[in-house]
Amino acid sequence: MTPAPSLAAVVVTHNRLAKLKTVLTALQNQTRAPDRVYVVDNASCDGTDAFLTKFCADTPRFTHLRLPGNIGGAGGFHAGTRRAYDDGHDLIWLSDDDAYPAPNAIEILETALHDFEAKNQFRPAFACSMVKWTDGSICEMNVPTPVWDWPRFFTPETAQFLIASCSFVSVLIPRSSFDSFGFPIKDYFIWYDDVEFTQLIAQGAPGIFCPESIAVHDIPENKGVNFTRVNSENIWKFRYGARNEASARWRNHGWASVAIYLRGAFHQMRAGRVPWRLRLQVFTAIGRGLFFKPEIDHPNGAQWHDKPHLFRLLHERAPMLAETLKYHREARMRSQMTAKHRFQPLPLNTDTPDWPDQPRDLSKDPAVLIGFHWLAVGGAEKLAFQTVNWALEMGLRVFITTEHPGPHPLANTLPRTERLTILHEPLTPRAASNLVARENIVLTYNHHCGPLYRALPALKAHHPKVLNVDAIHIIEHRNGGFPRESAVWDHFLDARCVISNELKTFFETHTGSGEKTHLGRLLDAKEPKPLNIRAEKPELRIAFVGRMTHQKRPLLMPEIMEKLPKCKFEIVGEGPYRTPLERIIARRGLSARVHFHPAHTDISALLSRCDVLLMPSANEGLALVGFEAIEQGCVPIATDVGAQSELIPRALLVPARPKDTVRAMVEIVKHLHRDAGFAREMENALHKNYRKLAAEPSAETVSRDLFRQALPRAGNA
């Protein structure tokens, strides 16, 4: 069963304590209580800090985020959404400190998002409430902007309307919108941050307006925002708004859009008889907007809409051509990898800066330091999460460090125990050495964490008895990636865990130290189920599971879909390529046969309902989802890359050249469906390979043995 999505609420406040208390009470009374409420305090000086400190201490679901200075509503919403995203929440509800949601407001929005996607096969960018003023009339400043075909999905039973933008007053945004477009722009300070952000995320799919979800906006007067209302008291807000909108228009639409905006401002201020000294301030702010280029913060760096226009156009209009060009470029990189990048291990040199050794605290229980790339979905991350559990089960305390400060969508899946600590400060060599001494760390276990590699010389110099272990999952052909880094630091490592024979051979070749490289299969041995595919099925169900990145090549899926018209497709994953994938599918009229699932989906349950799993990746290690597919009776078909041949029979492997990948995958699917004998043959081959790998040492066995080796060092490391 797919777990219920995790929902967070973000409320930004500044010096409105009395109204904030009403908001907090309204959130406590929700029929769909948020799993976490982040109250972002913009350096209030009216007693808000003291109140929230006590309130959040007494109310565990509420978190107080105190900012060091007032960075405006825009900065507050950026900080709140970033924190909620990094903590792994699937849905994020935003609102002001003077807006009171009705008891069922959030529940209606969440239900509307889920039901709309299930019924119409595409996910809205957001869902917003009907915002009313204190007298029950519509709140003029919070009226959403409709799209041209706003009533397209309206029915008397489901009163939902398509919209292009809304305010940050009771709006629910799925995690995927932040994945694809980043976070609200913090440098806007105030005004237009909400409209700009919701317009941006609605590029992929519009939002929905849910009039049955009600929020009351407790503002002094019920007036809309337009330039006829500029006066000396509010000019400072209009200056921010004019600058921000001009900047967004210039960035997204060019000079013509700015000219239209300037003309509208001119005529509105003339109609409102705004004094010329104030008009000039507005015109100056619009001019400043042309040179105002705020930074857009993305979870994983630059996202789809930040890529060059030609790049996006090529991928969305000619995905096969784009993938073919990248295939040839990467083939050239692979041929040049060993010539361009050195894999020779560094000499063992323990000379480090002369800092004083910190006394080792042997009174504490022994601990391990585990390095993650980030707390997210992935093969390396899966082993890292399991390593945490195995260490805790063996009585070790655990400290976690990450290479990236965020996002950490799976941070909330870690065990809740005082014996586990996540380090939030960057791991420098000196900090690592001091941590080992202070916390009696006996083993480090690295899962693709660069700072932990760079701390190895200091650890070897100051703590030579500490066991340093590395885990590697995939050979990266662009620059050698983490396998190269592991090879370079080979003399500073005591052991290495790899999940495939391909990697074991790689390290024996490049380091000559095969004795320290241990093969540990990353699977929990189960009895594979019979294949789900049957000739008598009128249609097949095909799955694609993986991050929406170039490596997984999701843009090949529409090509396959068009050639398999009697199949339905289940797509799981988030990332920058999800936006173009959804657009291509919609443009080609394939949406009725495609269902998108969030990243937290129960993969095993999904695969048990599917007949085939397609893995058209440009590069892989030994994909863990292949094991899950075999366990659930789903046939994995993959490109012949990495170590996939150790699990998948040759008859189910296809060439990596994009055109050949599509052609061969379509042929194999059709062959499996029409030829029961071939399906039985593949079932036997898959089960044979699975059982062979399951009989080999597991990553758990290797890791627990290493923990046992490290434990005697607790007293003398």
URPE-V279398 format. One record per backbone hydrogen bond with DSSP energy under -0.5 kcal/mol. CO is the residue of the C=O (numbers start at 1). NH is the residue of the N-H. Records with the same first field share a line. If there is no record, write none. Layout:
# URPE-V279398
CO->NH  NH
This chain:
# URPE-V279398
6->90  91
7->35  36
8->93
9->38
10->95
11->40
12->97
13->42
16->20
17->21
18->22
19->23
20->24
21->25
22->26
23->27
24->28
25->29
27->30
31->33
36->9  38
37->39  63
38->11  40
39->41  65
40->13  42
41->43  67
47->51
48->52
49->53
50->54
51->55
52->56
53->57
54->58
55->59
58->60
59->62
61->37
63->39  65
64->66
65->41  67
69->71
71->75
72->76
73->77
74->78
75->79
76->80
77->81
78->82
79->83
80->84
81->85
82->86
83->87
84->89
85->88
90->175
91->8
92->173
93->10
94->170  171
95->12
96->99
98->218
99->101
100->216
102->105
103->31
104->108
105->109
106->110
107->111
108->112
109->113
110->114
111->115
112->116
113->117
114->118
115->119
116->120
117->121
122->124
126->208
127->172
128->210
129->131
130->132  215
131->139
132->217
133->136
137->133
138->140
139->142
140->143
142->144
144->146
145->164  165
147->150
149->152
150->162
151->154
158->155  160
159->211
161->209
162->147
163->207
165->145
167->169
168->170
170->129
171->94  173
172->127
173->92
174->177  178
175->178  179
176->180
177->181
178->182  299
180->305
184->186
185->188
186->189
188->190
189->74
192->196
193->197
194->198
195->199
196->200
197->201
198->202
200->203
201->204  205
206->125
207->163
208->128  210
209->161  211
210->130  213
212->214
213->130
214->102
215->132  217
216->100  218
217->219
221->223
224->226
226->229
227->230
231->235
234->237  238
235->239
236->240
237->241
238->242
239->243
240->244
241->245
242->246
243->247
244->248
245->249
246->250
247->251
248->252
249->253  254
250->254
254->257  258
255->259
256->260
257->261
258->262
259->263
260->264
261->265
262->266
263->267
264->268
265->269
266->270
267->271
268->272
269->274
270->273
275->278  279
276->280
277->281
278->282
279->283
280->284
281->285
282->286
283->287
284->288
285->289
286->290
287->290
288->291  292
289->292
291->293
295->297
296->298
297->183
298->301
301->300
303->306  307
304->307
308->312
309->313
310->314
311->315
312->316
313->317
314->318
318->322
319->323
320->324
321->325
322->326
323->327
324->328
325->329
326->330
327->331
328->332
329->333
330->334
331->335
332->336
333->336  337
334->337
336->340
337->341
347->349
353->355
360->362
361->364
366->397
367->442  443
368->370  399
369->371  445
370->372  401
371->447
372->403
373->404
374->376
375->410
378->382
379->383
380->384
381->385
382->386
383->387
384->388
385->389
386->390
387->391
388->392
389->393
390->394
391->396
392->395
397->368
398->421
399->370
400->423
401->372
408->411
410->413
411->414
415->417
417->420
419->398
421->400  423
426->428
428->432
429->433
430->434
431->435
432->436
433->437
434->438
435->439
436->440  441
437->361  440
440->367
442->467
443->369
444->469
445->371  447
446->471
447->373
448->450
449->452  453
450->454
451->455
453->456
455->459
456->460
457->461
458->462
459->463
463->466
466->468
467->444  469
468->494  495
469->446
470->497
472->499
474->476
475->477
476->480
480->476  483  484
481->485
482->486
483->487
484->488
485->489
487->490
488->346
489->492  493
490->493
495->470
496->498  518
497->472
498->520
500->504
501->505
502->506
503->507
504->508
505->509
506->510
507->511  512  513
508->512
513->516
514->517
516->496  518
518->498  520
521->523  699
523->525
526->528
534->537
540->542  568
541->611  612
542->570
543->614
544->572
547->549
548->577
549->552  553  554
550->553
551->618  619
553->556
554->557
556->560
557->561
558->562
559->563
560->563  564
561->564
564->567
566->540
568->542
569->571  595
570->544  572
571->597
572->546
574->548
575->578
576->579  580
577->581
578->582
579->583
580->584
581->585
582->586
583->587
584->588
585->590  591
586->589
590->593
591->594
593->569
595->571
597->573
598->601
601->603
602->606
603->607
604->608
605->609
606->609
607->610
611->635
612->543
613->637
615->639
621->643
623->626  627
624->627  628
625->629
626->630
627->631
628->632
629->634
630->529  633
631->529
633->532
634->636
635->613
637->615
638->654
639->641
641->644
643->646
644->647  648
649->652
650->653
652->638
654->640
657->660  661
658->662
659->663
660->664
661->665
662->666
663->667
664->668
665->669
666->670
667->671
668->672
669->673
670->674
671->675
674->676
675->679
676->680
677->681
678->682
679->683
680->684
681->685
682->686
683->687
684->688
685->689
686->690
687->691
688->692
689->693
690->694
691->695
693->696
697->521
698->702
699->703
700->704
701->705
702->706
703->707
704->708
705->709
706->710
707->711
708->712
710->713
711->714
712->715
713->716  717
717->465
